[in-house]
Amino acid sequence: MASNTSKTARASVRAGQAGAGGALSVLGEFKYVIPLNHGKNAYVRNLTNGKTVHLRTDSEAFVEEIRVLAGAGHAVKVRAELNALAAAHPGDGWDAAPALTATRPRSSPR
């Protein structure tokens, strides 16, 4: 069966699932963001379409991918994951990630 994800992405996911420290699944919950290169890049796992994409974390494409996940009802989990990355890797800029604002609920106009 052909796959749209790269061999590197699939290998990263397999390696993460095999290792206890970098596990991508916690009690059946999959990780959405797999950090790379000290937070400059990341794999984003989109469970709505089954694709894993490699993106720069300062790109509009990264923010849009997070918005898609948030719009599909995963906002709370993605926000918690980004906050956990910020706590675990304080020097990598996850606390200032533009994607955090993409997971916030939009205020309705009055």
C-alpha positions as CSV (number, residue, x, y, z in Angstrom):
1,M,0.0,0.0,0.0
2,A,1.4,3.4,-1.0
3,S,1.9,6.1,1.6
4,N,2.0,9.8,1.4
5,T,4.4,10.1,4.3
6,S,8.1,10.0,3.9
7,K,10.3,7.1,4.9
8,T,11.9,9.4,7.5
9,A,8.6,10.3,9.0
10,R,7.5,6.7,9.2
11,A,10.8,5.7,10.7
12,S,10.6,8.5,13.3
13,V,7.1,7.4,14.3
14,R,8.2,3.8,14.6
15,A,11.3,4.7,16.6
16,G,9.2,6.9,18.9
17,Q,6.7,4.1,19.5
18,A,9.4,1.6,20.3
19,G,11.3,3.7,22.8
20,A,9.8,4.3,26.3
21,G,11.3,7.8,26.7
22,G,10.2,9.2,23.4
23,A,6.9,7.3,23.2
24,L,4.3,8.8,20.8
25,S,1.4,7.0,22.4
26,V,0.4,7.6,26.0
27,L,-2.4,5.4,27.3
28,G,-3.7,5.2,23.7
29,E,-3.4,8.9,23.1
30,F,-1.3,9.8,20.1
31,K,1.1,12.8,20.1
32,Y,0.3,15.5,17.5
33,V,3.6,17.3,17.5
34,I,7.0,15.5,17.3
35,P,9.7,18.1,17.9
36,L,12.9,18.2,15.9
37,N,16.1,20.3,15.8
38,H,15.4,22.0,19.2
39,G,12.0,23.2,18.2
40,K,12.9,24.7,14.8
41,N,11.1,21.9,13.0
42,A,8.4,19.4,13.9
43,Y,6.4,16.5,12.5
44,V,2.8,17.2,12.9
45,R,0.5,14.2,12.9
46,N,-2.9,15.1,11.5
47,L,-5.2,12.3,12.8
48,T,-8.1,13.7,10.7
49,N,-6.5,12.9,7.4
50,G,-3.8,10.3,8.5
51,K,-0.9,12.4,7.2
52,T,2.3,13.3,9.0
53,V,4.0,16.5,7.7
54,H,7.4,17.9,8.4
55,L,7.2,21.7,8.9
56,R,9.2,24.6,10.3
57,T,7.6,25.7,13.5
58,D,7.8,29.4,12.6
59,S,6.0,28.9,9.3
60,E,2.4,29.7,8.4
61,A,1.9,26.1,7.3
62,F,2.7,24.9,10.8
63,V,0.2,27.3,12.3
64,E,-2.4,26.3,9.7
65,E,-1.9,22.6,10.4
66,I,-2.5,23.3,14.1
67,R,-5.6,25.3,13.2
68,V,-6.9,22.3,11.3
69,L,-6.4,20.0,14.3
70,A,-8.0,22.6,16.6
71,G,-11.0,23.0,14.2
72,A,-11.5,19.2,14.2
73,G,-11.9,19.2,18.0
74,H,-8.4,18.5,19.1
75,A,-7.6,22.0,20.4
76,V,-7.4,21.1,24.1
77,K,-5.1,18.2,23.5
78,V,-2.9,20.1,21.1
79,R,-2.6,23.1,23.5
80,A,-1.7,20.8,26.4
81,E,0.9,19.1,24.2
82,L,2.5,22.4,23.2
83,N,2.5,23.6,26.8
84,A,4.1,20.3,27.8
85,L,6.8,20.8,25.2
86,A,7.4,24.3,26.5
87,A,7.8,23.0,30.1
88,A,10.1,20.1,29.0
89,H,12.2,22.2,26.6
90,P,12.2,25.7,28.0
91,G,15.0,27.0,25.7
92,D,13.4,25.8,22.4
93,G,10.7,28.5,22.1
94,W,7.6,26.3,22.4
95,D,6.2,28.8,24.9
96,A,6.2,31.5,22.2
97,A,5.1,29.3,19.4
98,P,2.5,31.1,17.2
99,A,0.6,27.8,17.1
100,L,-0.4,28.3,20.7
101,T,-2.7,31.2,19.6
102,A,-4.1,28.9,16.9
103,T,-5.5,26.6,19.5
104,R,-7.3,29.3,21.5
105,P,-11.0,29.6,20.9
106,R,-12.0,32.5,18.8
107,S,-14.1,35.1,20.5
108,S,-17.5,35.7,18.9
109,P,-18.3,39.2,17.6
110,R,-21.0,41.1,19.5
